[in-house]
Amino acid sequence: MPEHGELPSRRKILIATAGALVTAAALLFGAILPAEYGIDVLGTGRLFGLLALGQSQPFAAEDGEYRTDHAELTLYPAEWVEYFYRLDEGSNMVFTWQATGPVTYNFHASPDGAPPGYAESFDARDLDNGHGTYTAPFTGIHGWYWENVGTEKITITLTTSGFYTSAEEGRARASGYKPLTDIRGNPVPSVP
């Protein structure tokens, strides 16, 4: 039968536990919080250059041309429309839309090369308006599906600005590319 050595005393266990807690707290406040979240309580993040890791970049240069688009889409009861843009991965778009009646909508995107009918949904609700900023997670088409769930004809007014190359409307009775404008309001050619 193996001999048992002397077990550590309670005092030694408490000292080791306290030492581990102090070390964990020092790592948390000295390195992890500054690097991950930009919180620098002790000043070590600034001292060791860790703050840059936890800060988002406030400036992002874009390669394409800045464009604007405005559309008014009329929907009769139970009618639907899709309106989407071609964006490259990382491109940004600011949007606002307003409906004159109740709609169900879904903002979704499909990457280039995806199987037919494939789409990733990012926002789906029953609202009469939406506003925000969108950054494309991949190159492909990105846009809305709206359906009139009311009993009256409605109009959806959509305004966007950003770095997209084309806009397209799709519905049962009409579809196709539509002209875009640059920041000055001049027409720019679509790139299908």
C-alpha positions in Angstrom: 0.0 0.0 0.0 1.5 3.4 -1.0 2.4 5.8 1.7 0.4 8.9 1.8 2.4 12.1 2.2 1.2 14.8 4.5 -1.8 16.6 3.0 -1.5 20.4 2.6 -3.0 22.3 5.5 -6.0 24.5 5.1 -3.8 27.5 5.4 -1.7 26.5 2.4 -4.8 25.8 0.4 -6.3 29.2 1.2 -3.0 30.9 0.3 -2.8 29.1 -3.0 -6.5 29.9 -3.8 -6.0 33.6 -2.9 -2.9 33.7 -5.1 -4.8 32.1 -8.0 -7.6 34.7 -7.6 -5.2 37.6 -7.4 -3.4 36.3 -10.6 -6.7 35.8 -12.4 -7.9 39.3 -11.4 -4.6 40.9 -12.6 -4.9 39.1 -15.9 -8.5 40.1 -16.3 -8.1 43.8 -15.5 -4.5 44.1 -16.9 -4.8 42.3 -20.2 -8.1 40.7 -21.1 -10.5 43.7 -20.6 -8.2 46.2 -22.4 -7.5 43.8 -25.3 -11.1 42.5 -25.8 -13.3 45.4 -24.7 -11.1 48.5 -24.5 -11.7 48.8 -20.7 -8.4 49.9 -19.1 -8.9 50.3 -15.4 -5.3 49.8 -14.5 -3.7 51.7 -17.4 -1.8 48.5 -18.5 -3.7 48.4 -21.8 -2.3 51.8 -22.8 1.1 50.9 -21.4 1.4 47.6 -23.4 -0.5 48.7 -26.5 -3.5 46.4 -25.9 -6.2 49.0 -26.3 -6.0 49.0 -30.1 -7.1 45.3 -30.0 -10.3 46.1 -28.2 -11.4 49.1 -30.3 -13.5 49.0 -33.4 -12.1 51.0 -36.3 -14.2 54.1 -36.8 -13.1 54.6 -40.4 -13.4 52.1 -43.3 -12.4 53.1 -46.8 -14.6 51.7 -49.6 -13.5 50.8 -53.1 -16.6 51.3 -55.3 -18.6 54.4 -56.1 -21.0 55.8 -53.5 -24.6 55.5 -54.9 -28.1 56.4 -53.8 -31.4 54.8 -54.7 -35.0 55.8 -54.0 -37.9 53.5 -54.8 -41.7 53.7 -54.3 -43.3 50.2 -54.4 -47.0 49.8 -54.6 -48.5 46.5 -53.3 -52.1 45.4 -53.4 -53.5 43.1 -50.7 -51.6 39.7 -50.6 -49.1 41.0 -53.2 -45.3 40.7 -52.6 -42.2 42.4 -53.9 -38.5 41.7 -53.6 -36.0 44.5 -53.8 -32.3 43.8 -53.6 -28.8 45.1 -54.3 -25.6 43.6 -55.4 -22.9 44.2 -52.8 -19.3 43.0 -52.4 -18.2 41.5 -49.1 -17.6 44.3 -46.5 -19.5 46.9 -48.5 -21.9 49.1 -46.5 -25.4 50.4 -47.1 -27.5 52.8 -45.1 -31.3 52.4 -45.5 -34.7 53.7 -44.4 -38.1 52.4 -45.5 -41.7 53.2 -44.6 -44.9 51.4 -45.5 -48.3 53.0 -45.5 -49.9 49.9 -44.2 -49.1 46.5 -42.5 -46.4 44.4 -44.1 -44.4 41.3 -43.3 -40.8 41.7 -44.4 -37.6 39.7 -44.5 -34.1 41.1 -45.1 -32.1 38.3 -46.6 -29.0 37.7 -48.8 -27.7 35.1 -51.1 -23.9 34.6 -51.8 -22.6 34.2 -55.3 -22.5 30.6 -56.2 -25.2 29.5 -53.8 -27.7 26.9 -54.9 -30.9 28.3 -56.4 -33.4 29.4 -53.8 -30.7 29.6 -51.0 -30.8 32.7 -48.8 -29.6 33.7 -45.3 -32.2 35.7 -43.4 -31.0 38.5 -41.2 -34.2 40.3 -40.1 -37.8 39.2 -40.4 -40.7 40.9 -38.8 -44.1 42.5 -39.1 -43.4 46.2 -39.1 -44.3 49.2 -41.2 -40.8 50.8 -41.2 -37.1 50.0 -40.9 -33.9 52.0 -40.6 -30.3 51.1 -40.2 -26.9 50.2 -41.6 -26.0 46.9 -43.3 -22.5 45.5 -43.9 -22.5 42.7 -46.5 -21.0 39.5 -44.9 -20.3 38.1 -48.4 -20.5 39.1 -52.1 -23.9 38.5 -53.6 -27.4 39.9 -53.5 -28.8 41.5 -50.4 -32.3 42.9 -49.9 -35.9 42.8 -48.7 -39.0 40.8 -49.3 -42.2 42.7 -48.4 -45.7 41.3 -48.4 -48.9 43.3 -48.0 -50.8 41.5 -45.2 -53.6 44.2 -45.1 -56.8 44.6 -47.0 -55.9 47.9 -48.7 -53.3 49.0 -51.3 -50.1 50.3 -49.7 -46.9 52.0 -50.8 -43.4 51.2 -49.5 -40.9 54.1 -49.8 -37.3 52.9 -49.7 -34.2 55.1 -49.7 -30.7 53.7 -49.6 -27.1 55.0 -49.9 -24.0 53.0 -50.1 -21.5 51.0 -52.1 -23.7 48.7 -54.2 -23.4 48.1 -58.0 -27.0 47.4 -59.0 -30.6 47.4 -57.7 -33.2 44.9 -58.9 -37.0 44.6 -58.3 -38.7 41.3 -58.5 -42.4 40.5 -58.3 -45.0 38.4 -60.0 -46.1 41.1 -62.4 -42.8 43.0 -63.1 -39.1 42.6 -62.5 -35.8 44.0 -63.7 -32.8 46.2 -62.9 -33.4 49.9 -62.2 -31.2 52.9 -62.6 -29.0 54.1 -59.7 -27.6 57.6 -59.1 -24.4 58.8 -57.6 -24.2 61.2 -54.6 -24.8 64.1 -56.9 -28.0 62.6 -58.4 -26.4 61.7 -61.8 -27.4 58.4 -63.3 -24.8 55.6 -63.1 -24.8 52.4 -65.1 -25.8 49.2 -63.4 -23.4 46.3 -63.4 -25.6 43.1 -63.4 
